[in-house]
Amino acid sequence: MSGNNPDLRDKVDQSRGFFKKLQLVVPALKEYRKLEDIRAADELLRKQVFDKLDESKSKLETLRKAMSDKGDFTSLTSIGAIISQVQQISGEVFHSQQGSAGISPNIRIDEGTLNKLYEYDYNFVNSAEQISSTVSGSLTEYTSGTSTAQAIAAKIGPMLDDFKHTWKQRLESVENILVTK
């Protein structure tokens, strides 16, 4: 884990209240509490990814407005398509499957599996930050006249494709987690 993005599992563990600490003492609830805390950390991570993607979408909408203000209507469709992709991906991230610990789950998911899912999602924070940074830089380049909207779409499109591909692998991993033998 990088220094920029702390491991949220530790933060969730440190913020346990009395009742949650008590659950860790009761043998029947100990594992449930640990699994729920990993899920809570994973949810916080996915919220960060969603926020970064939403920030990127907002900046792309600013770019689209700048294009319109300049009378540059030739690439509005390609930037609109990029905005749609970001919106779709952010929705998938926000509403994604995260595995269920539950007191008596239908399908048992162990701590190692939830930690694997957390690690997957942790990497998405960095990817979302890279997309956001690229979008910010592209907006600056466009408004200063050093880049075109088509060049920007050509730069951001592959990043989104990579993100979607990796996200699909995560979903397949979750589906494999849910298969019992």
SULMOZI-V509944 format. One record per residue. N is the residue number from 0. RES is the residue in one letter. NEAR is the number of other C-alpha atoms within 12 Angstrom. Layout:
# SULMOZI-V509944
n:N res:RES near:NEAR
n:N res:RES near:NEAR
This chain:
# SULMOZI-V509944
n:0 res:M near:17
n:1 res:S near:12
n:2 res:G near:8
n:3 res:N near:11
n:4 res:N near:21
n:5 res:P near:18
n:6 res:D near:25
n:7 res:L near:32
n:8 res:R near:30
n:9 res:D near:18
n:10 res:K near:18
n:11 res:V near:26
n:12 res:D near:23
n:13 res:Q near:15
n:14 res:S near:16
n:15 res:R near:20
n:16 res:G near:14
n:17 res:F near:12
n:18 res:F near:14
n:19 res:K near:23
n:20 res:K near:22
n:21 res:L near:15
n:22 res:Q near:22
n:23 res:L near:22
n:24 res:V near:16
n:25 res:V near:15
n:26 res:P near:13
n:27 res:A near:14
n:28 res:L near:21
n:29 res:K near:21
n:30 res:E near:26
n:31 res:Y near:29
n:32 res:R near:30
n:33 res:K near:34
n:34 res:L near:36
n:35 res:E near:32
n:36 res:D near:35
n:37 res:I near:37
n:38 res:R near:36
n:39 res:A near:29
n:40 res:A near:32
n:41 res:D near:39
n:42 res:E near:31
n:43 res:L near:28
n:44 res:L near:36
n:45 res:R near:38
n:46 res:K near:27
n:47 res:Q near:29
n:48 res:V near:39
n:49 res:F near:34
n:50 res:D near:27
n:51 res:K near:33
n:52 res:L near:42
n:53 res:D near:30
n:54 res:E near:27
n:55 res:S near:37
n:56 res:K near:37
n:57 res:S near:24
n:58 res:K near:29
n:59 res:L near:40
n:60 res:E near:27
n:61 res:T near:25
n:62 res:L near:39
n:63 res:R near:36
n:64 res:K near:23
n:65 res:A near:26
n:66 res:M near:30
n:67 res:S near:20
n:68 res:D near:13
n:69 res:K near:19
n:70 res:G near:12
n:71 res:D near:21
n:72 res:F near:20
n:73 res:T near:16
n:74 res:S near:25
n:75 res:L near:28
n:76 res:T near:19
n:77 res:S near:26
n:78 res:I near:38
n:79 res:G near:28
n:80 res:A near:23
n:81 res:I near:37
n:82 res:I near:31
n:83 res:S near:23
n:84 res:Q near:29
n:85 res:V near:39
n:86 res:Q near:27
n:87 res:Q near:24
n:88 res:I near:35
n:89 res:S near:32
n:90 res:G near:22
n:91 res:E near:24
n:92 res:V near:37
n:93 res:F near:25
n:94 res:H near:16
n:95 res:S near:28
n:96 res:Q near:27
n:97 res:Q near:36
n:98 res:G near:36
n:99 res:S near:31
n:100 res:A near:28
n:101 res:G near:20
n:102 res:I near:19
n:103 res:S near:13
n:104 res:P near:14
n:105 res:N near:13
n:106 res:I near:18
n:107 res:R near:23
n:108 res:I near:33
n:109 res:D near:24
n:110 res:E near:25
n:111 res:G near:18
n:112 res:T near:25
n:113 res:L near:34
n:114 res:N near:29
n:115 res:K near:23
n:116 res:L near:38
n:117 res:Y near:35
n:118 res:E near:27
n:119 res:Y near:31
n:120 res:D near:44
n:121 res:Y near:33
n:122 res:N near:28
n:123 res:F near:38
n:124 res:V near:37
n:125 res:N near:28
n:126 res:S near:30
n:127 res:A near:38
n:128 res:E near:27
n:129 res:Q near:25
n:130 res:I near:38
n:131 res:S near:31
n:132 res:S near:24
n:133 res:T near:31
n:134 res:V near:41
n:135 res:S near:27
n:136 res:G near:23
n:137 res:S near:32
n:138 res:L near:34
n:139 res:T near:22
n:140 res:E near:19
n:141 res:Y near:28
n:142 res:T near:24
n:143 res:S near:15
n:144 res:G near:17
n:145 res:T near:14
n:146 res:S near:20
n:147 res:T near:29
n:148 res:A near:37
n:149 res:Q near:26
n:150 res:A near:22
n:151 res:I near:34
n:152 res:A near:33
n:153 res:A near:22
n:154 res:K near:25
n:155 res:I near:36
n:156 res:G near:27
n:157 res:P near:19
n:158 res:M near:28
n:159 res:L near:35
n:160 res:D near:22
n:161 res:D near:21
n:162 res:F near:34
n:163 res:K near:26
n:164 res:H near:16
n:165 res:T near:21
n:166 res:W near:32
n:167 res:K near:21
n:168 res:Q near:18
n:169 res:R near:29
n:170 res:L near:24
n:171 res:E near:18
n:172 res:S near:24
n:173 res:V near:26
n:174 res:E near:20
n:175 res:N near:17
n:176 res:I near:26
n:177 res:L near:23
n:178 res:V near:14
n:179 res:T near:10
n:180 res:K near:7
